[in-house]
Amino acid sequence: MSHAPHGRILPFSHTPPLLPSGFLRLFRLAFLFLFFWGFFSASPALLPVAARAATDPATVPVTLDTAVSRALSARPDLRAETARVKSAREVVGQARAAEYPQLVASFQTIYGNSLFGFFLFPNYEYEDLNLLTFTLTQDLLDFGKTGSQVDQSRWTYRAEEARKLTLWSQTVRDAESGYFTLLADQHQVRADEKSLDDARLQLARARLRYETGSGIVLDVTRARVNVEAARLALIRSRDQVRTDSVNLAQIMGMRKGVRLVAQEVVRDPNEILAPDPDRDLPVALSRRPEWKEAKANVRAARAGLRNSRSQNYPTLNALVQSFTATIPRGALPFTYIPNNSPYSTFNFGGVLTIPIIAGGAMIHQTAKARSDLMAALDTRESVRLQVAADLRRAAIAISDARQQLREALTEEENALKNETLVEEAYREGQVQSVDVMDAQTSLRQARESVIRARYLLMNSYVSYQYARGTLAPPGETAVPPGP
């Protein structure tokens, strides 16, 4: 046994490491890098802010004109209503077809035997019977059946056109209202960002005064509370902007996930100087598509009642018929009819149809048509009341929004003066930091009131134009021609 100096026992043998220490360090660093890279890649919520921002939807600027035109061209329910209008127009042509001649051709080929040939003639063989018939009919007099059907289908088509105009106006209203709402909330975000900057500045000032001994801890605490409140308000307003962007994208018929950014509106295209519901009621009754639809439904119901009553009257039709047949030899024991050769005849005349008893179907049909007419009349009166009420509500909303805007502007002006005076007094040591924070809070609330009042007025203009029936896309002065 060997002994080391100073009484220490030395190891018997020394085994060198398999890998150098530098290589081990490099291997460990590479392993940790791969581990954390895979972990963060699998967890998007743990990615840094810049990486998460890359996954957000693309930002797309949009103008008011683009929003309205895109909504009118891409909204699916508006395209569906356009197809319904085309369908109703074809029904008019279908009803008018009864006024024109009707030509029908029929051909029958029958392989069979004749009763006379089977019993009277021995060894009679089965033969082919070929029958060709042409029939031409023309309604001469139906006591208003066809005319009432044409009128009913025509007014139904007019009602469908008015329903399309209603959806068209609603689309313009929804697009403009959604755009103004998004723009208002974007301004709200800017106001909240300014409020957060003010709160942070006040917190820095409070800390500085507290550290220098000229302030109190209460000011610092209140300033922190204001910062957190401003930060929370900013988060809420940004979330609301995202929601408004999704709503506007839905109205515009956009499928891809994008974040719309509304551009500034220089002038409200729907601004009204002096709304007057009594003066504008005749204009609304001549332009509102709901009123046009209600009137068309009344006329269609009246035509339906006439058609139901006309079912009790006779019908006179002219008839022209050509009959050609090939009869086998010996099939008929008549010498004046040729056998095994084409036999033809030509007939013309008229057919008079008189309904007598139909099990009460016509009575119930007439009663139903009369009830439909009463319902259409009541609906038309209800639409008249709705149009008048819409005008009055929209006029009241405009008056209220204008008053709110005037008061909000005055409040903002006074709050700005108050905030300036309090800042000067605070720098001179005449007021506390709490007074400065209260002044800034009042100014922030005044700015928010101005934002809400301005865009509330814009939406009120949209509602009044819609109630009057004159709402149109920006750049146009009137709605499309009605039915």
BAFI-34292 format. One line per 3 residues: number of its first residue (from 1); their letters; for each residue x, y, z of C-alpha. Coordinates in steps of 0.5 Angstrom, whole numbers, always signed. Each point is the difference from the previous one (the first is absolute). Layout:
// BAFI-34292
NUM) A) X,Y,Z  ...
END
This chain:
// BAFI-34292
1) MSH) +0,+0,+0  +3,+7,-2  -2,+6,+5
4) APH) +0,+7,-3  +3,+6,+4  -3,+3,+6
7) GRI) -4,-7,+1  -5,+0,-6  -1,-6,-3
10) LPF) +0,+1,-8  -4,-4,-4  +3,-7,-3
13) SHT) -2,+2,-7  -3,+6,-4  -5,-1,-6
16) PPL) +0,+5,-5  -7,+3,-2  -3,-3,-7
19) LPS) -2,+7,-2  +4,+7,+1  -3,+4,+4
22) GFL) -1,+6,-5  -4,-5,-5  -4,-2,+6
25) RLF) -2,+7,+1  -2,+1,-7  -4,-6,+0
28) RLA) -4,+3,+6  -1,+6,-3  -3,-3,-6
31) FLF) -4,-4,+3  -3,+5,+5  -1,+5,-7
34) LFF) -4,-6,-3  -4,-1,+6  -3,+7,+1
37) WGF) -1,+1,-7  -4,-6,-1  -4,+2,+7
40) FSA) -1,+7,-3  -2,-2,-7  -5,-5,+3
43) SPA) -3,+5,+5  -2,+7,-4  -3,+3,+6
46) LLP) +7,+0,+3  +3,+3,-6  +3,+7,+1
49) VAA) -4,+6,-2  +3,+1,-7  -1,-7,-2
52) RAA) -7,+0,+2  -1,+7,-3  +2,-4,-7
55) TDP) -6,-5,+1  -5,+6,+0  -5,+1,-6
58) ATV) +3,+5,-5  -2,+7,+1  -4,+3,-6
61) PVT) -2,+7,-1  -7,+1,-2  -4,+6,-2
64) LDT) -7,+2,+0  -2,-1,-7  +4,-7,+0
67) AVS) -4,-2,+6  -7,+1,-3  +2,-2,-7
70) RAL) +3,-6,+2  -6,-2,+4  -5,+1,-5
73) SAR) +4,-4,-5  +2,-6,+5  -5,-1,+5
76) PDL) -3,-7,-1  -8,+2,+2  +0,+6,-5
79) RAE) +2,-5,-6  -5,-5,+3  -5,+5,-1
82) TAR) +2,+2,-7  -2,-7,-2  -6,+0,+4
85) VKS) -2,+6,-5  +2,-3,-6  -5,-6,+2
88) ARE) -6,+4,+2  +1,+3,-7  +0,-7,-4
91) VVG) -7,-1,+4  -3,+6,-4  +2,-3,-6
94) QAR) -2,-7,+2  -7,+3,+2  -1,+4,-7
97) AAE) +2,-6,-4  -8,-2,+1  -2,+6,-4
100) YPQ) +4,-3,-6  -2,-7,-4  +2,-6,+2
103) LVA) +2,-6,-5  +1,-7,+3  +2,-6,-4
106) SFQ) -1,-7,+2  +2,-7,-3  -2,-7,+2
109) TIY) +3,-6,-3  -4,-7,+3  +1,-7,-2
112) GNS) -6,-3,+1  -6,-4,-2  -7,+2,-2
115) LFG) -6,-2,+4  -4,-1,-7  +6,-4,-3
118) FFL) +1,-5,+6  -7,-2,+0  -2,+1,-8
121) FPN) +6,-2,-4  +4,-6,+1  +7,+0,+0
124) YEY) +0,+8,+1  +7,+2,+2  +2,+6,+5
127) EDL) +2,+6,-4  +3,+7,+2  -5,+6,+1
130) NLL) +3,+6,-1  -3,+7,+2  +2,+7,-1
133) TFT) -4,+6,+3  +1,+7,-1  -4,+5,+5
136) LTQ) +0,+7,-1  -4,+4,+6  -1,+7,+1
139) DLL) -4,+4,+6  -6,+4,-3  -3,+2,+7
142) DFG) +2,-2,+7  -4,+6,+4  +7,+3,+2
145) KTG) +4,-6,+3  +6,+1,-5  +0,+7,+1
148) SQV) -1,+0,+8  +6,-5,+0  +4,+4,-4
151) DQS) -1,+6,+4  +1,-4,+7  +7,-2,-3
154) RWT) +2,+7,-3  -1,+3,+7  +3,-6,+4
157) YRA) +6,+2,-5  +0,+7,+2  -1,-2,+8
160) EEA) +7,-4,-1  +3,+6,-4  -2,+4,+6
163) RKL) +3,-5,+5  +7,+0,-4  +0,+8,+1
166) TLW) -1,-1,+7  +5,-5,+1  +5,+5,-4
169) SQT) -2,+6,+4  +2,-4,+6  +6,-2,-2
172) VRD) +2,+7,-2  -2,+2,+7  +4,-6,+4
175) AES) +6,+1,-4  +0,+8,+2  -2,-1,+7
178) GYF) +5,-6,+1  +6,+5,-4  -2,+5,+5
181) TLL) +0,-4,+6  +7,-3,-2  +2,+7,-1
184) ADQ) -2,+3,+7  +3,-6,+4  +6,+1,-4
187) HQV) +0,+7,+3  -1,-2,+6  +6,-5,+0
190) RAD) +4,+7,-1  -3,+3,+5  +1,-5,+5
193) EKS) +7,-1,-2  +1,+8,+1  -3,-1,+7
196) LDD) +5,-6,+2  +6,+5,-2  -3,+5,+4
199) ARL) -1,-5,+6  +7,-2,-1  +3,+7,+0
202) QLA) -4,+1,+6  +3,-6,+4  +7,+2,-2
205) RAR) -1,+7,+3  -3,-3,+6  +6,-5,+1
208) LRY) +5,+6,-1  -4,+4,+5  +0,-5,+5
211) ETG) +7,-2,-1  +2,+7,+1  -4,+1,+6
214) SGI) -6,+5,-2  -5,-5,-2  -4,-6,+4
217) VLD) -1,-7,-1  -7,+1,-1  +1,+4,-7
220) VTR) +5,-6,-2  -5,-5,+1  -6,+4,-3
223) ARV) +4,+1,-6  +2,-8,-1  -8,-1,+1
226) NVE) -1,+5,-6  +5,-3,-4  -3,-7,+1
229) AAR) -7,+2,-1  +3,+4,-7  +3,-6,-2
232) LAL) -6,-5,+1  -4,+6,-4  +4,-1,-6
235) IRS) +0,-7,+0  -8,+0,+0  +0,+5,-5
238) RDQ) +5,-4,-5  -4,-6,+1  -6,+4,-2
241) VRT) +3,+2,-6  +2,-7,-2  -7,-2,+1
244) DSV) -3,+6,-4  +5,-2,-6  -3,-7,+0
247) NLA) -7,+3,+0  +2,+4,-6  +4,-5,-4
250) QIM) -7,-5,+1  -4,+6,-3  +5,+1,-6
253) GMR) +0,-8,-1  +7,-1,+1  +2,-7,+2
256) KGV) +7,+1,+2  +2,+2,+7  +3,+7,-1
259) RLV) +0,+6,+5  -3,+6,-4  +2,+7,+2
262) AQE) -5,+5,-2  +2,+7,-3  -2,+7,+2
265) VVR) -6,+2,-3  +1,+8,-2  -8,+1,+0
268) DPN) -6,-4,+2  -3,-2,-7  -7,+0,+4
271) EIL) +0,+6,+3  -7,+4,+1  -1,+7,+2
274) APD) -7,+0,+2  -3,-7,+1  -8,+1,+0
277) PDR) -4,-6,+1  -7,+3,-2  +3,+3,-7
280) DLP) +4,-6,-1  -5,-5,+1  -3,+0,-8
283) VAL) +7,-1,-2  +1,-6,+4  -7,-3,-2
286) SRR) +2,+1,-7  +7,-3,+1  +0,-5,+5
289) PEW) +1,-7,-3  -4,-3,+6  -6,+5,-2
292) KEA) +0,-2,-7  +0,-8,+2  -6,+1,+4
295) KAN) -4,+4,-5  +2,-6,-5  -2,-5,+5
298) VRA) -7,+3,+0  -1,+0,-7  +3,-7,-1
301) ARA) -5,-2,+5  -6,+4,-3  +2,-4,-7
304) GLR) +0,-7,+4  -7,+2,+3  -2,+1,-7
307) NSR) +3,-6,-3  -3,-4,+6  -7,+2,-2
310) SQN) +1,-1,-8  +1,-7,+2  -8,-1,+1
313) YPT) -1,+3,-8  +0,-4,-6  +6,-1,-5
316) LNA) -1,+0,-8  +6,-2,-4  +0,-1,-7
319) LVQ) +3,-7,-3  +3,-3,-6  +2,-7,+0
322) SFT) +4,-4,-6  -1,-8,+2  +4,-5,-5
325) ATI) +0,-8,+1  +2,-6,-3  -5,-5,+1
328) PRG) +2,-8,-2  -4,-4,-5  -6,-3,+2
331) ALP) +0,+4,+7  -7,+3,-1  -6,-3,-4
334) FTY) -1,+7,-3  +0,+0,-8  +1,+8,+0
337) IPN) +6,+0,+4  +7,-2,-3  +3,-6,+3
340) NSP) +8,+0,+1  +1,+7,-3  +0,+7,+4
343) YST) -6,+3,+2  -1,+7,+2  -5,+5,+2
346) FNF) +0,+8,+1  -4,+3,+6  -2,+7,+2
349) GGV) -5,+3,+5  +0,+2,+7  +0,-2,+7
352) LTI) -4,+3,+6  +2,-2,+7  -5,+2,+5
355) PII) +2,-2,+8  -6,-2,+4  +2,-4,+6
358) AGG) +8,+0,+2  -1,-2,+8  +0,+7,+2
361) AMI) +7,+1,-2  -2,+6,-4  -3,+3,+6
364) HQT) +6,-1,+5  +4,+3,-5  -4,+6,-1
367) AKA) +0,+1,+8  +8,-1,+0  +1,+5,-5
370) RSD) -5,+5,+4  +4,-1,+6  +7,+1,-4
373) LMA) -3,+6,-2  -2,+3,+7  +7,-2,+2
376) ALD) +3,+4,-5  -4,+6,+1  +2,+0,+8
379) TRE) +7,-2,-2  +0,+7,-5  -3,+4,+6
382) SVR) +6,-3,+5  +5,+2,-5  -3,+7,-1
385) LQV) +1,+1,+8  +7,-3,+0  +2,+5,-5
388) AAD) -2,+6,+4  +2,-3,+6  +7,-1,-3
391) LRR) +1,+7,-2  -2,+3,+6  +5,-5,+4
394) AAI) +5,+2,-5  -1,+7,+1  +0,+0,+7
397) AIS) +7,-4,+0  +3,+6,-4  -3,+5,+4
400) DAR) +3,-4,+6  +7,-1,-3  +1,+7,-2
403) QQL) -2,+2,+7  +5,-5,+3  +6,+2,-5
406) REA) -1,+8,+2  +0,-2,+7  +6,-5,-1
409) LTE) +4,+6,-4  -1,+5,+6  +1,-5,+5
412) EEN) +7,-2,-3  +2,+7,-1  -1,+1,+7
415) ALK) +3,-6,+2  +6,+2,-4  +0,+7,+4
418) NET) +0,-3,+6  +5,-5,-1  +5,+5,-2
421) LVE) -2,+5,+6  +1,-6,+5  +7,-2,-3
424) EAY) +2,+7,+1  -2,+0,+7  +3,-7,+1
427) REG) +7,+2,-2  -1,+6,+4  -2,-4,+6
430) QVQ) -7,+3,+1  -3,-7,-1  +1,-7,+1
433) SVD) +1,-6,-5  -7,-3,+1  -2,+7,-3
436) VMD) +4,-1,-6  -3,-7,-1  -7,+2,+1
439) AQT) +1,+5,-5  +3,-4,-5  -5,-5,+1
442) SLR) -6,+5,-1  +4,+2,-7  +0,-7,-2
445) QAR) -7,-1,+1  -2,+6,-4  +4,-2,-6
448) ESV) -3,-7,+1  -7,+4,+0  +2,+4,-6
451) IRA) +2,-7,-4  -7,-3,+2  -4,+6,-2
454) RYL) +3,+1,-7  -1,-7,-2  -7,-1,+3
457) LMN) -2,+6,-4  +3,-3,-6  -4,-7,+1
460) SYV) -6,+5,+2  +0,+3,-7  +1,-7,-3
463) SYQ) -6,-2,+3  -4,+6,-2  +2,-1,-7
466) YAR) -3,-8,+0  -6,+2,+3  -1,+6,-5
469) GTL) +1,-6,-5  +6,+5,-3  +6,-4,+2
472) APP) +5,-1,-5  +7,-2,-1  +5,+6,+1
475) GET) +1,+3,-7  -8,-1,-2  -5,+4,+2
478) AVP) -6,-4,-1  -2,-8,+1  -1,-4,-6
481) PGP) -7,+1,-4  -5,-4,+4  -5,-5,-3
END
